[in-house]
Amino acid sequence: MLASEVDGARFHAGVSFSELSERSGIGPDALGNLLDGIDDFTVVDLARIAEVLGVPVTALLPGAAPDDS
């Protein structure tokens, strides 16, 4: 599930929920809905989140191999 991949990457990067919300420009309610699977991620959402986490967008996709670089 995409939401669990994103939340796992957030945890791995050591970024709090509130920091991800603030730095990505995705409001806390909207981010919560995305991570709870209520709303679907857009490509823009994923790009913003990936930038904050310092990973390529593909690292957030289910089945992606972890980036150990």
Backbone atoms as SQL, in Angstrom:
CREATE TABLE atoms (id INTEGER PRIMARY KEY, chain TEXT, resi INTEGER, resn TEXT, atom TEXT, x REAL, y REAL, z REAL);
INSERT INTO atoms VALUES
  (1, 'A', 1, 'MET', 'N', 0.841, -1.177, 0.000),
  (2, 'A', 1, 'MET', 'CA', 0.000, 0.000, 0.000),
  (3, 'A', 1, 'MET', 'C', 0.889, 1.245, 0.000),
  (4, 'A', 2, 'LEU', 'N', 0.595, 2.172, -0.847),
  (5, 'A', 2, 'LEU', 'CA', 1.417, 3.361, -1.018),
  (6, 'A', 2, 'LEU', 'C', 1.567, 4.146, 0.279),
  (7, 'A', 3, 'ALA', 'N', 0.495, 4.292, 1.025),
  (8, 'A', 3, 'ALA', 'CA', 0.552, 5.070, 2.269),
  (9, 'A', 3, 'ALA', 'C', 1.559, 4.475, 3.246),
  (10, 'A', 4, 'SER', 'N', 1.600, 3.161, 3.367),
  (11, 'A', 4, 'SER', 'CA', 2.546, 2.551, 4.300),
  (12, 'A', 4, 'SER', 'C', 3.981, 2.700, 3.815),
  (13, 'A', 5, 'GLU', 'N', 4.192, 2.680, 2.508),
  (14, 'A', 5, 'GLU', 'CA', 5.535, 2.911, 1.960),
  (15, 'A', 5, 'GLU', 'C', 6.008, 4.327, 2.281),
  (16, 'A', 6, 'VAL', 'N', 5.118, 5.292, 2.092),
  (17, 'A', 6, 'VAL', 'CA', 5.459, 6.690, 2.366),
  (18, 'A', 6, 'VAL', 'C', 5.737, 6.876, 3.851),
  (19, 'A', 7, 'ASP', 'N', 4.894, 6.319, 4.705),
  (20, 'A', 7, 'ASP', 'CA', 5.089, 6.478, 6.143),
  (21, 'A', 7, 'ASP', 'C', 6.366, 5.776, 6.600),
  (22, 'A', 8, 'GLY', 'N', 6.675, 4.632, 6.016),
  (23, 'A', 8, 'GLY', 'CA', 7.922, 3.942, 6.341),
  (24, 'A', 8, 'GLY', 'C', 9.141, 4.748, 5.928),
  (25, 'A', 9, 'ALA', 'N', 9.079, 5.366, 4.760),
  (26, 'A', 9, 'ALA', 'CA', 10.182, 6.208, 4.294),
  (27, 'A', 9, 'ALA', 'C', 10.334, 7.431, 5.193),
  (28, 'A', 10, 'ARG', 'N', 9.215, 7.973, 5.642),
  (29, 'A', 10, 'ARG', 'CA', 9.248, 9.116, 6.565),
  (30, 'A', 10, 'ARG', 'C', 9.944, 8.718, 7.860),
  (31, 'A', 11, 'PHE', 'N', 9.558, 7.575, 8.408),
  (32, 'A', 11, 'PHE', 'CA', 10.167, 7.081, 9.640),
  (33, 'A', 11, 'PHE', 'C', 11.659, 6.839, 9.433),
  (34, 'A', 12, 'HIS', 'N', 12.019, 6.179, 8.334),
  (35, 'A', 12, 'HIS', 'CA', 13.419, 5.868, 8.026),
  (36, 'A', 12, 'HIS', 'C', 14.262, 7.143, 7.903),
  (37, 'A', 13, 'ALA', 'N', 13.660, 8.203, 7.367),
  (38, 'A', 13, 'ALA', 'CA', 14.375, 9.474, 7.200),
  (39, 'A', 13, 'ALA', 'C', 14.423, 10.282, 8.495),
  (40, 'A', 14, 'GLY', 'N', 13.689, 9.844, 9.512),
  (41, 'A', 14, 'GLY', 'CA', 13.687, 10.567, 10.782),
  (42, 'A', 14, 'GLY', 'C', 12.935, 11.881, 10.728),
  (43, 'A', 15, 'VAL', 'N', 11.921, 11.938, 9.878),
  (44, 'A', 15, 'VAL', 'CA', 11.130, 13.157, 9.697),
  (45, 'A', 15, 'VAL', 'C', 9.782, 12.964, 10.386),
  (46, 'A', 16, 'SER', 'N', 9.429, 13.900, 11.251),
  (47, 'A', 16, 'SER', 'CA', 8.144, 13.802, 11.944),
  (48, 'A', 16, 'SER', 'C', 6.999, 14.112, 10.988),
  (49, 'A', 17, 'PHE', 'N', 5.823, 13.702, 11.395),
  (50, 'A', 17, 'PHE', 'CA', 4.617, 13.989, 10.619),
  (51, 'A', 17, 'PHE', 'C', 4.468, 15.490, 10.412),
  (52, 'A', 18, 'SER', 'N', 4.605, 16.262, 11.490),
  (53, 'A', 18, 'SER', 'CA', 4.406, 17.713, 11.375),
  (54, 'A', 18, 'SER', 'C', 5.480, 18.360, 10.512),
  (55, 'A', 19, 'GLU', 'N', 6.711, 17.868, 10.592),
  (56, 'A', 19, 'GLU', 'CA', 7.779, 18.405, 9.743),
  (57, 'A', 19, 'GLU', 'C', 7.512, 18.088, 8.274),
  (58, 'A', 20, 'LEU', 'N', 7.060, 16.874, 7.997),
  (59, 'A', 20, 'LEU', 'CA', 6.744, 16.508, 6.614),
  (60, 'A', 20, 'LEU', 'C', 5.619, 17.379, 6.079),
  (61, 'A', 21, 'SER', 'N', 4.620, 17.598, 6.894),
  (62, 'A', 21, 'SER', 'CA', 3.502, 18.445, 6.484),
  (63, 'A', 21, 'SER', 'C', 3.986, 19.853, 6.163),
  (64, 'A', 22, 'GLU', 'N', 4.754, 20.417, 7.079),
  (65, 'A', 22, 'GLU', 'CA', 5.225, 21.798, 6.900),
  (66, 'A', 22, 'GLU', 'C', 6.150, 21.933, 5.697),
  (67, 'A', 23, 'ARG', 'N', 7.131, 21.056, 5.591),
  (68, 'A', 23, 'ARG', 'CA', 8.133, 21.184, 4.534),
  (69, 'A', 23, 'ARG', 'C', 7.607, 20.808, 3.156),
  (70, 'A', 24, 'SER', 'N', 6.596, 19.941, 3.106),
  (71, 'A', 24, 'SER', 'CA', 6.042, 19.538, 1.809),
  (72, 'A', 24, 'SER', 'C', 4.955, 20.483, 1.323),
  (73, 'A', 25, 'GLY', 'N', 4.425, 21.289, 2.243),
  (74, 'A', 25, 'GLY', 'CA', 3.328, 22.177, 1.873),
  (75, 'A', 25, 'GLY', 'C', 1.988, 21.465, 1.811),
  (76, 'A', 26, 'ILE', 'N', 1.938, 20.247, 2.334),
  (77, 'A', 26, 'ILE', 'CA', 0.687, 19.492, 2.396),
  (78, 'A', 26, 'ILE', 'C', 0.153, 19.656, 3.815),
  (79, 'A', 27, 'GLY', 'N', -1.013, 20.249, 3.939),
  (80, 'A', 27, 'GLY', 'CA', -1.584, 20.505, 5.261),
  (81, 'A', 27, 'GLY', 'C', -1.701, 19.236, 6.088),
  (82, 'A', 28, 'PRO', 'N', -1.685, 19.380, 7.420),
  (83, 'A', 28, 'PRO', 'CA', -1.735, 18.190, 8.273),
  (84, 'A', 28, 'PRO', 'C', -2.988, 17.335, 8.080),
  (85, 'A', 29, 'ASP', 'N', -4.133, 17.953, 7.882),
  (86, 'A', 29, 'ASP', 'CA', -5.354, 17.164, 7.654),
  (87, 'A', 29, 'ASP', 'C', -5.257, 16.390, 6.344),
  (88, 'A', 30, 'ALA', 'N', -4.782, 17.066, 5.295),
  (89, 'A', 30, 'ALA', 'CA', -4.645, 16.417, 3.988),
  (90, 'A', 30, 'ALA', 'C', -3.606, 15.300, 4.048),
  (91, 'A', 31, 'LEU', 'N', -2.481, 15.560, 4.711),
  (92, 'A', 31, 'LEU', 'CA', -1.442, 14.534, 4.825),
  (93, 'A', 31, 'LEU', 'C', -1.963, 13.342, 5.619),
  (94, 'A', 32, 'GLY', 'N', -2.682, 13.610, 6.686),
  (95, 'A', 32, 'GLY', 'CA', -3.271, 12.526, 7.465),
  (96, 'A', 32, 'GLY', 'C', -4.217, 11.683, 6.634),
  (97, 'A', 33, 'ASN', 'N', -5.026, 12.334, 5.816),
  (98, 'A', 33, 'ASN', 'CA', -5.949, 11.599, 4.940),
  (99, 'A', 33, 'ASN', 'C', -5.194, 10.742, 3.929),
  (100, 'A', 34, 'LEU', 'N', -4.070, 11.257, 3.426),
  (101, 'A', 34, 'LEU', 'CA', -3.258, 10.484, 2.491),
  (102, 'A', 34, 'LEU', 'C', -2.669, 9.259, 3.182),
  (103, 'A', 35, 'LEU', 'N', -2.086, 9.471, 4.359),
  (104, 'A', 35, 'LEU', 'CA', -1.429, 8.377, 5.067),
  (105, 'A', 35, 'LEU', 'C', -2.417, 7.369, 5.648),
  (106, 'A', 36, 'ASP', 'N', -3.643, 7.803, 5.876),
  (107, 'A', 36, 'ASP', 'CA', -4.686, 6.890, 6.359),
  (108, 'A', 36, 'ASP', 'C', -5.390, 6.167, 5.215),
  (109, 'A', 37, 'GLY', 'N', -5.025, 6.498, 3.969),
  (110, 'A', 37, 'GLY', 'CA', -5.632, 5.855, 2.813),
  (111, 'A', 37, 'GLY', 'C', -7.008, 6.381, 2.455),
  (112, 'A', 38, 'ILE', 'N', -7.395, 7.503, 3.051),
  (113, 'A', 38, 'ILE', 'CA', -8.700, 8.102, 2.757),
  (114, 'A', 38, 'ILE', 'C', -8.671, 8.785, 1.396),
  (115, 'A', 39, 'ASP', 'N', -7.585, 9.492, 1.129),
  (116, 'A', 39, 'ASP', 'CA', -7.400, 10.175, -0.154),
  (117, 'A', 39, 'ASP', 'C', -6.244, 9.531, -0.899),
  (118, 'A', 40, 'ASP', 'N', -6.227, 9.707, -2.216),
  (119, 'A', 40, 'ASP', 'CA', -5.155, 9.178, -3.052),
  (120, 'A', 40, 'ASP', 'C', -4.057, 10.217, -3.222),
  (121, 'A', 41, 'PHE', 'N', -2.805, 9.752, -3.254),
  (122, 'A', 41, 'PHE', 'CA', -1.670, 10.620, -3.520),
  (123, 'A', 41, 'PHE', 'C', -1.709, 11.062, -4.980),
  (124, 'A', 42, 'THR', 'N', -1.331, 12.307, -5.226),
  (125, 'A', 42, 'THR', 'CA', -1.107, 12.769, -6.592),
  (126, 'A', 42, 'THR', 'C', 0.387, 12.676, -6.870),
  (127, 'A', 43, 'VAL', 'N', 0.756, 12.798, -8.114),
  (128, 'A', 43, 'VAL', 'CA', 2.170, 12.812, -8.475),
  (129, 'A', 43, 'VAL', 'C', 2.861, 13.990, -7.797),
  (130, 'A', 44, 'VAL', 'N', 2.175, 15.113, -7.708),
  (131, 'A', 44, 'VAL', 'CA', 2.743, 16.296, -7.048),
  (132, 'A', 44, 'VAL', 'C', 2.975, 16.014, -5.567),
  (133, 'A', 45, 'ASP', 'N', 2.011, 15.381, -4.904),
  (134, 'A', 45, 'ASP', 'CA', 2.187, 15.010, -3.491),
  (135, 'A', 45, 'ASP', 'C', 3.437, 14.154, -3.324),
  (136, 'A', 46, 'LEU', 'N', 3.561, 13.132, -4.138),
  (137, 'A', 46, 'LEU', 'CA', 4.702, 12.222, -4.033),
  (138, 'A', 46, 'LEU', 'C', 6.019, 12.933, -4.296),
  (139, 'A', 47, 'ALA', 'N', 6.038, 13.835, -5.269),
  (140, 'A', 47, 'ALA', 'CA', 7.259, 14.581, -5.572),
  (141, 'A', 47, 'ALA', 'C', 7.660, 15.467, -4.399),
  (142, 'A', 48, 'ARG', 'N', 6.705, 16.135, -3.794),
  (143, 'A', 48, 'ARG', 'CA', 6.994, 16.994, -2.641),
  (144, 'A', 48, 'ARG', 'C', 7.508, 16.179, -1.464),
  (145, 'A', 49, 'ILE', 'N', 6.854, 15.064, -1.202),
  (146, 'A', 49, 'ILE', 'CA', 7.254, 14.207, -0.088),
  (147, 'A', 49, 'ILE', 'C', 8.644, 13.631, -0.331),
  (148, 'A', 50, 'ALA', 'N', 8.895, 13.149, -1.533),
  (149, 'A', 50, 'ALA', 'CA', 10.205, 12.588, -1.863),
  (150, 'A', 50, 'ALA', 'C', 11.305, 13.627, -1.685),
  (151, 'A', 51, 'GLU', 'N', 11.037, 14.855, -2.085),
  (152, 'A', 51, 'GLU', 'CA', 12.033, 15.917, -1.934),
  (153, 'A', 51, 'GLU', 'C', 12.360, 16.144, -0.460),
  (154, 'A', 52, 'VAL', 'N', 11.341, 16.217, 0.370),
  (155, 'A', 52, 'VAL', 'CA', 11.558, 16.417, 1.809),
  (156, 'A', 52, 'VAL', 'C', 12.348, 15.252, 2.401),
  (157, 'A', 53, 'LEU', 'N', 12.031, 14.039, 1.986),
  (158, 'A', 53, 'LEU', 'CA', 12.680, 12.857, 2.545),
  (159, 'A', 53, 'LEU', 'C', 14.041, 12.575, 1.923),
  (160, 'A', 54, 'GLY', 'N', 14.365, 13.268, 0.835),
  (161, 'A', 54, 'GLY', 'CA', 15.656, 13.081, 0.186),
  (162, 'A', 54, 'GLY', 'C', 15.774, 11.753, -0.543),
  (163, 'A', 55, 'VAL', 'N', 14.661, 11.296, -1.104),
  (164, 'A', 55, 'VAL', 'CA', 14.652, 10.034, -1.846),
  (165, 'A', 55, 'VAL', 'C', 14.010, 10.257, -3.207),
  (166, 'A', 56, 'PRO', 'N', 14.306, 9.391, -4.179),
  (167, 'A', 56, 'PRO', 'CA', 13.594, 9.494, -5.456),
  (168, 'A', 56, 'PRO', 'C', 12.143, 9.056, -5.269),
  (169, 'A', 57, 'VAL', 'N', 11.269, 9.574, -6.092),
  (170, 'A', 57, 'VAL', 'CA', 9.853, 9.213, -6.011),
  (171, 'A', 57, 'VAL', 'C', 9.679, 7.700, -6.096),
  (172, 'A', 58, 'THR', 'N', 10.478, 7.057, -6.915),
  (173, 'A', 58, 'THR', 'CA', 10.346, 5.605, -7.083),
  (174, 'A', 58, 'THR', 'C', 10.592, 4.844, -5.782),
  (175, 'A', 59, 'ALA', 'N', 11.341, 5.427, -4.854),
  (176, 'A', 59, 'ALA', 'CA', 11.590, 4.771, -3.562),
  (177, 'A', 59, 'ALA', 'C', 10.331, 4.710, -2.709),
  (178, 'A', 60, 'LEU', 'N', 9.328, 5.522, -3.047),
  (179, 'A', 60, 'LEU', 'CA', 8.086, 5.549, -2.282),
  (180, 'A', 60, 'LEU', 'C', 7.053, 4.564, -2.811),
  (181, 'A', 61, 'LEU', 'N', 7.348, 3.958, -3.938),
  (182, 'A', 61, 'LEU', 'CA', 6.385, 3.052, -4.560),
  (183, 'A', 61, 'LEU', 'C', 6.475, 1.661, -3.950),
  (184, 'A', 62, 'PRO', 'N', 5.345, 0.995, -3.783),
  (185, 'A', 62, 'PRO', 'CA', 5.363, -0.360, -3.227),
  (186, 'A', 62, 'PRO', 'C', 6.268, -1.278, -4.043),
  (187, 'A', 63, 'GLY', 'N', 7.048, -2.076, -3.345),
  (188, 'A', 63, 'GLY', 'CA', 7.938, -3.019, -4.003),
  (189, 'A', 63, 'GLY', 'C', 9.284, -2.446, -4.382),
  (190, 'A', 64, 'ALA', 'N', 9.491, -1.150, -4.138),
  (191, 'A', 64, 'ALA', 'CA', 10.776, -0.535, -4.469),
  (192, 'A', 64, 'ALA', 'C', 11.834, -1.035, -3.493),
  (193, 'A', 65, 'ALA', 'N', 13.017, -1.280, -4.011),
  (194, 'A', 65, 'ALA', 'CA', 14.122, -1.695, -3.147),
  (195, 'A', 65, 'ALA', 'C', 14.574, -0.509, -2.311),
  (196, 'A', 66, 'PRO', 'N', 14.938, -0.741, -1.054),
  (197, 'A', 66, 'PRO', 'CA', 15.428, 0.367, -0.224),
  (198, 'A', 66, 'PRO', 'C', 16.670, 0.983, -0.830),
  (199, 'A', 67, 'ASP', 'N', 16.802, 2.277, -0.677),
  (200, 'A', 67, 'ASP', 'CA', 17.961, 3.010, -1.187),
  (201, 'A', 67, 'ASP', 'C', 18.980, 3.119, -0.066),
  (202, 'A', 68, 'ASP', 'N', 20.080, 2.389, -0.186),
  (203, 'A', 68, 'ASP', 'CA', 21.095, 2.377, 0.867),
  (204, 'A', 68, 'ASP', 'C', 22.217, 3.367, 0.620),
  (205, 'A', 69, 'SER', 'N', 22.038, 4.261, -0.329),
  (206, 'A', 69, 'SER', 'CA', 23.117, 5.202, -0.632),
  (207, 'A', 69, 'SER', 'C', 23.185, 6.320, 0.366);
